[in-house]
Amino acid sequence: VDNNVTRHLDGTLKRDDWDILILHYLGLDHIGHISGPHSSLIGPKLMEMDDIIKKIHASLISK
């Protein structure tokens, strides 16, 4: 599910026809509820989300 959101992110960030961006990422929440906050899956998912936030931030700074 998260990959589908991320797949469209680059194209959306390049456009200038939006004022607010709402992204619905479910993966981290799902992992936490199913496996718990100390799951070995949490770390990689947090790093993935960090990379996405960095990409959004860099795009906004460059505009």
ChimeraX commands (.cxc) that place a marker at each C-alpha (Angstrom):
marker #1 position 0.00,0.00,0.00 radius 0.5
marker #1 position 2.77,2.46,0.91 radius 0.5
marker #1 position 4.60,1.77,-2.35 radius 0.5
marker #1 position 1.53,2.90,-4.27 radius 0.5
marker #1 position 1.58,6.24,-2.44 radius 0.5
marker #1 position 5.32,6.68,-2.94 radius 0.5
marker #1 position 5.09,5.72,-6.61 radius 0.5
marker #1 position 3.14,8.91,-7.33 radius 0.5
marker #1 position 5.12,11.21,-5.03 radius 0.5
marker #1 position 7.83,12.42,-7.44 radius 0.5
marker #1 position 5.31,13.43,-10.08 radius 0.5
marker #1 position 3.17,15.22,-7.53 radius 0.5
marker #1 position 6.12,17.11,-6.05 radius 0.5
marker #1 position 7.12,18.36,-9.51 radius 0.5
marker #1 position 3.70,19.89,-10.13 radius 0.5
marker #1 position 2.75,23.31,-8.82 radius 0.5
marker #1 position -1.01,22.93,-8.78 radius 0.5
marker #1 position -1.34,22.05,-5.10 radius 0.5
marker #1 position -1.17,23.97,-1.82 radius 0.5
marker #1 position -1.41,21.07,0.61 radius 0.5
marker #1 position -0.21,17.50,0.33 radius 0.5
marker #1 position -1.93,14.69,2.22 radius 0.5
marker #1 position -0.27,11.28,2.05 radius 0.5
marker #1 position -1.88,8.28,3.71 radius 0.5
marker #1 position 0.87,5.82,4.62 radius 0.5
marker #1 position -0.44,2.78,6.49 radius 0.5
marker #1 position 2.60,0.53,6.76 radius 0.5
marker #1 position 4.22,1.84,9.94 radius 0.5
marker #1 position 0.94,1.88,11.84 radius 0.5
marker #1 position 0.08,-1.60,10.58 radius 0.5
marker #1 position 3.45,-3.03,11.62 radius 0.5
marker #1 position 3.13,-1.46,15.06 radius 0.5
marker #1 position -0.34,-2.87,15.66 radius 0.5
marker #1 position 0.42,-6.35,14.30 radius 0.5
marker #1 position 4.01,-6.90,15.47 radius 0.5
marker #1 position 4.45,-4.36,18.24 radius 0.5
marker #1 position 6.72,-1.34,18.57 radius 0.5
marker #1 position 9.84,-3.46,19.11 radius 0.5
marker #1 position 9.39,-5.56,15.97 radius 0.5
marker #1 position 12.41,-6.01,13.73 radius 0.5
marker #1 position 10.24,-4.57,10.94 radius 0.5
marker #1 position 9.85,-1.17,12.62 radius 0.5
marker #1 position 13.42,0.06,12.04 radius 0.5
marker #1 position 13.49,-0.43,8.27 radius 0.5
marker #1 position 10.00,1.06,7.93 radius 0.5
marker #1 position 11.01,4.12,9.98 radius 0.5
marker #1 position 14.05,4.59,7.75 radius 0.5
marker #1 position 11.80,4.34,4.67 radius 0.5
marker #1 position 9.46,6.99,6.10 radius 0.5
marker #1 position 12.45,9.20,7.03 radius 0.5
marker #1 position 13.66,9.04,3.42 radius 0.5
marker #1 position 10.22,10.04,2.16 radius 0.5
marker #1 position 10.03,13.00,4.54 radius 0.5
marker #1 position 13.54,14.07,3.47 radius 0.5
marker #1 position 12.48,13.90,-0.19 radius 0.5
marker #1 position 9.41,16.05,0.48 radius 0.5
marker #1 position 11.43,18.55,2.51 radius 0.5
marker #1 position 14.13,18.84,-0.16 radius 0.5
marker #1 position 11.50,19.38,-2.83 radius 0.5
marker #1 position 9.78,22.13,-0.85 radius 0.5
marker #1 position 13.07,23.87,-0.04 radius 0.5
marker #1 position 14.07,23.89,-3.71 radius 0.5
marker #1 position 10.85,25.63,-4.83 radius 0.5
marker link #1:1,2 radius 0.2
marker link #1:2,3 radius 0.2
marker link #1:3,4 radius 0.2
marker link #1:4,5 radius 0.2
marker link #1:5,6 radius 0.2
marker link #1:6,7 radius 0.2
marker link #1:7,8 radius 0.2
marker link #1:8,9 radius 0.2
marker link #1:9,10 radius 0.2
marker link #1:10,11 radius 0.2
marker link #1:11,12 radius 0.2
marker link #1:12,13 radius 0.2
marker link #1:13,14 radius 0.2
marker link #1:14,15 radius 0.2
marker link #1:15,16 radius 0.2
marker link #1:16,17 radius 0.2
marker link #1:17,18 radius 0.2
marker link #1:18,19 radius 0.2
marker link #1:19,20 radius 0.2
marker link #1:20,21 radius 0.2
marker link #1:21,22 radius 0.2
marker link #1:22,23 radius 0.2
marker link #1:23,24 radius 0.2
marker link #1:24,25 radius 0.2
marker link #1:25,26 radius 0.2
marker link #1:26,27 radius 0.2
marker link #1:27,28 radius 0.2
marker link #1:28,29 radius 0.2
marker link #1:29,30 radius 0.2
marker link #1:30,31 radius 0.2
marker link #1:31,32 radius 0.2
marker link #1:32,33 radius 0.2
marker link #1:33,34 radius 0.2
marker link #1:34,35 radius 0.2
marker link #1:35,36 radius 0.2
marker link #1:36,37 radius 0.2
marker link #1:37,38 radius 0.2
marker link #1:38,39 radius 0.2
marker link #1:39,40 radius 0.2
marker link #1:40,41 radius 0.2
marker link #1:41,42 radius 0.2
marker link #1:42,43 radius 0.2
marker link #1:43,44 radius 0.2
marker link #1:44,45 radius 0.2
marker link #1:45,46 radius 0.2
marker link #1:46,47 radius 0.2
marker link #1:47,48 radius 0.2
marker link #1:48,49 radius 0.2
marker link #1:49,50 radius 0.2
marker link #1:50,51 radius 0.2
marker link #1:51,52 radius 0.2
marker link #1:52,53 radius 0.2
marker link #1:53,54 radius 0.2
marker link #1:54,55 radius 0.2
marker link #1:55,56 radius 0.2
marker link #1:56,57 radius 0.2
marker link #1:57,58 radius 0.2
marker link #1:58,59 radius 0.2
marker link #1:59,60 radius 0.2
marker link #1:60,61 radius 0.2
marker link #1:61,62 radius 0.2
marker link #1:62,63 radius 0.2
view
